[in-house]
Amino acid sequence: MTVSLLIVDCLYKNSHSLKEKRRFINSLFSRLKKEFNVSVLEIDYQDLWQRSKLAICFINNSTDSSLKTQSSLLKFLENYPNLTILDHQYQKLY
């Protein structure tokens, strides 16, 4: 069993207010939870309109499947409309 954490620094291109950002983030969180069964939290930049840092936590049976999940998550986020990934960090916690 592996417990992994993916931290992603994001930029939202079309957000012009905190309300728009919150709506966008809630939609993104719902999709991530539905598609990948992960836990997601915004951990930084809550007061900025177009930027966010997300923590995505997931559990897999092996290191290989954890790396596949990480790759799939990054691919999903790269293709998500109006979202740009600025940086990401992957950590195997257990």
Helices and strands as residue ranges (DSSP letters): E 2-12, H 18-36, E 39-44, E 51-60, H 63-78, E 83-92
